[in-house]
Amino acid sequence: MEDCHIRFERISKSYGDVKVIEDLSLDIQRGEFISLLGPSGSGKTTLLMLLAGFESETAGKILLNGRAINDTPSHKRNIGVVFQNYALFPHMSVGENIAFPLKMRGMAKAEIAQKVDQALDMVQLLPMRERKPAQLSGGQQQRVALARALVFEPEVVLMDEPLGALDKQLRERMQLDIRELHKRLGLTIVFVTHDQQEALTMSDRIAVFNKGNIEQIGTPREIYDHPCTRFVAEFIGETNLLEGVVEQVSSDKAVVQLANGGKLTVLKHSPLQTGQQVLISIRPERIMLSEQNGGVDNHLPAGVLDSVYLGDHLRIQLDERAHHFVAHLSRLNREWPVGTDVVVNINAADCWTMTL
């Protein structure tokens, strides 16, 4: 990768007989915001701790700017870390908390004071300098933790579920604040989360972890629209999955005989062959409902089993004639009552195929 800032080369980490990460390689570009996304126990936090120097790898090499840092102590790696629990010193003021890493580096008092003011101004907390952490809201404490991680001007900032303890509204505001800081300062940020929406909102790229390996890495749009595996398709957002066998192939489309009955016409996003087993992913928001055929490649008769109003969309559960699909409808100018007969319309281009 051009201008590679961080490189993991065949990293493995075991605790006794338990393999947490196995033969993992990953390049991170300078100035990139990359999210490590996955369920608990998938290895994402372990990889972050290896990069921070808080854990030692069992095998492999970690390079920063092309130089191996495996044997470099954590405090000499020039990496800032923000934890979920903030890890602020309760007996210190906001200013003293932020000054702490500078004091540990032996910086002069006048320079420390200047840098602390700059860091507080950056996170818009300058008036809070003399307060103790207990006198701050959760969002303010998180911004103090962020300022402390940035005050010594690290090359890389690591964030381990930093917004997990915040309520939804504050969490969403902090996501935008961190994203804006990233753009303004040009930081390389490695962000660990299990929240799919958070990763989609904030990241340049997402690495999806599963059982100590990266299942897929790509932009948010690539990960969401073009999943490579069943795990990625199911883990990122909601989807409708169907197994089938390719029955016919043309220049740009294919007809798939579905395992649970019926057929779907799909766009050939990649080469397909007759007789090939495939998995089809259809995102709920790509499904259209009407009272008649919509002039698209696929149209299935169905009935509405359930309809839930969720503010920005309706979540519609369909019956077995449409394979119990879930549809998300953003047009809220009409109701779809339970029992309504509908036609499910799906474009071939919205049927994403994966090989089994």
Salt bridges, closest charged atoms under 4 A:
ASP3 OD1 - ARG30 NE 3.29
GLU22 OE2 - LYS19 NZ 3.44
ASP23 OD1 - ARG10 NE 2.75
ASP27 OD1 - ARG7 NE 2.76
GLU32 OE2 - ARG205 NE 2.40
GLU55 OE1 - LYS13 NZ 3.85
ASP117 OD1 - ARG129 NH1 2.09
GLU130 OE2 - ARG129 NE 3.82
GLU153 OE2 - LYS115 NZ 3.14
GLU155 OE1 - HIS5 NE2 3.09
GLU161 OE1 - HIS194 ND1 3.00
GLU172 OE2 - LYS168 NZ 2.64
GLU180 OE2 - ARG184 NE 3.03
ASP195 OD2 - ARG171 NH2 3.53
GLU198 OE2 - ARG171 NE 2.94
ASP225 OD2 - ARG221 NH1 3.82
ASP225 OD1 - ARG286 NH2 3.01
GLU238 OE2 - ARG315 NH2 2.55
GLU238 OE1 - HIS328 NE2 3.04
GLU243 OE2 - ARG230 NH2 2.48
GLU247 OE1 - LYS263 NZ 2.85
GLU291 OE2 - ARG334 NH1 3.31
ASP297 OD1 - LYS253 NZ 2.62
ASP312 OD1 - HIS313 ND1 2.90
ASP319 OD2 - ARG321 NH2 2.89
ASP341 OD1 - ARG321 NH2 3.75
ASP350 OD1 - ARG286 NH1 3.30
